Amino acid sequence: MQTEKKPSFPEFSRLVIDALEAAQVQYMVGGSVALAAWAEPRTTIDIDLVINLPIEQVYVLSQQLIQREMLVPYDILLDLLLQEEGDLPVHAIHLSTGFKAELFLLRPGDTFRETALERRLLVTLGAPLGDVYVQSPEDLIIYKLRYFKLSGQTKHMRDIRSILVTMGQELDYAYIQRWLEHFNLHSAWHQAQGWMDTA
């Protein structure tokens, strides 16, 4: 008896995006998957996304994910959407592979995510992902500086260095400076620039 072939991580990522597009939910890929659009990619088994989920699309999105082997019940999705505090993502775990999508919800008053969604860019990441909306390189840098400030994980510095080396003067440094001020990230930014001199 022939066993069904399990999807690879890029194929799983495409399933997540297909579900969002079928539910007509605005999305933006971040993290290591977005990094592949702007710099040297890093191996991962998780995909991070920001989504703008209208309440009337909650049930539709739940069903689209379930059809693709990701059990995200409608009531859990709705409860997270209605929470006024906190920033817990929706975890969509693929049942047959264990691959995970973390869906961060755009909330009222979150000006950074709102701005980042407006600045998202459509890029081609090759088969099987194809055309995908990803964070701009500037917004990805800000996200990674914030995560570094919270966790101290050096992988974020390596990723930022990779973006800076690849993109160089193509980056909008005035835009980056705006959010450095907003989130008080000057110390982390200074450390990131110091990483430019490391191997």
QUIMOUR-V78130 format. One record per backbone hydrogen bond with DSSP energy under -0.5 kcal/mol. NH is the residue of the N-H (numbers start at 1). CO is the residue of the C=O. E is the energy in kcal/mol with one decimal. If there is no record, write none. Layout:
{{NH CO E} {NH CO E}}
This chain:
{{12 8 -2.6} {13 9 -2.7} {14 10 -1.9} {15 11 -1.8} {16 12 -2.0} {17 13 -2.1} {18 14 -2.8} {19 15 -2.1} {20 16 -2.1} {21 17 -2.8} {22 18 -2.6} {23 19 -1.7} {24 21 -1.0} {25 20 -2.6} {26 24 -0.5} {26 52 -0.8} {28 50 -1.5} {29 133 -2.6} {30 48 -3.1} {33 30 -0.7} {34 30 -1.5} {35 31 -2.0} {36 32 -1.1} {37 34 -1.9} {38 34 -0.6} {38 35 -1.4} {39 35 -2.5} {47 100 -2.1} {49 102 -2.7} {50 28 -2.5} {51 104 -2.9} {52 26 -2.5} {53 51 -0.8} {54 52 -0.8} {57 54 -2.1} {58 55 -1.2} {61 57 -2.6} {62 58 -2.4} {63 59 -2.3} {64 60 -2.3} {65 61 -2.4} {66 62 -2.3} {67 63 -2.3} {68 64 -0.6} {68 65 -1.0} {69 66 -1.7} {70 65 -2.2} {71 69 -0.5} {71 93 -0.7} {72 70 -1.3} {73 71 -0.5} {77 73 -2.1} {78 74 -2.5} {79 75 -2.4} {80 76 -2.2} {81 77 -1.9} {82 78 -2.0} {83 79 -0.8} {83 80 -0.6} {90 103 -2.8} {91 89 -0.5} {92 90 -0.7} {92 101 -2.9} {93 91 -0.7} {94 99 -3.1} {95 69 -2.7} {97 94 -0.5} {98 94 -2.7} {100 45 -1.6} {101 92 -2.2} {102 47 -2.7} {103 90 -2.7} {103 101 -0.6} {104 49 -3.5} {104 102 -0.7} {106 51 -2.6} {110 107 -2.0} {111 109 -1.7} {114 110 -2.2} {115 111 -2.5} {116 112 -3.0} {117 113 -2.6} {118 114 -1.7} {119 115 -1.5} {120 117 -0.9} {121 134 -2.5} {123 121 -0.6} {123 132 -2.8} {125 123 -0.6} {125 130 -2.6} {129 126 -0.8} {130 126 -2.7} {132 123 -2.9} {134 121 -2.8} {134 132 -0.6} {135 29 -2.4} {140 136 -2.3} {141 137 -2.0} {142 138 -2.0} {143 139 -2.6} {144 140 -2.3} {145 141 -2.4} {146 142 -2.3} {147 143 -2.4} {148 144 -2.4} {149 145 -2.4} {150 146 -1.7} {151 147 -2.8} {152 148 -2.6} {156 153 -1.2} {157 153 -0.5} {158 154 -2.2} {159 155 -2.1} {160 156 -2.4} {161 157 -2.7} {162 158 -2.1} {163 159 -2.1} {164 160 -2.8} {165 161 -2.7} {166 162 -2.1} {167 163 -3.3} {168 163 -0.5} {168 164 -1.7} {170 167 -2.3} {171 168 -1.4} {173 171 -1.2} {176 172 -1.9} {177 173 -2.5} {178 174 -1.7} {179 175 -1.4} {180 176 -1.9} {181 177 -2.1} {182 178 -1.7} {183 179 -2.3} {184 180 -0.8} {184 181 -0.5} {185 180 -2.2} {189 185 -2.6} {190 186 -2.4} {191 187 -2.1} {192 188 -2.3} {193 189 -2.2} {194 190 -1.6} {195 191 -1.5} {196 193 -1.0} {197 194 -1.5} {198 195 -1.6}}
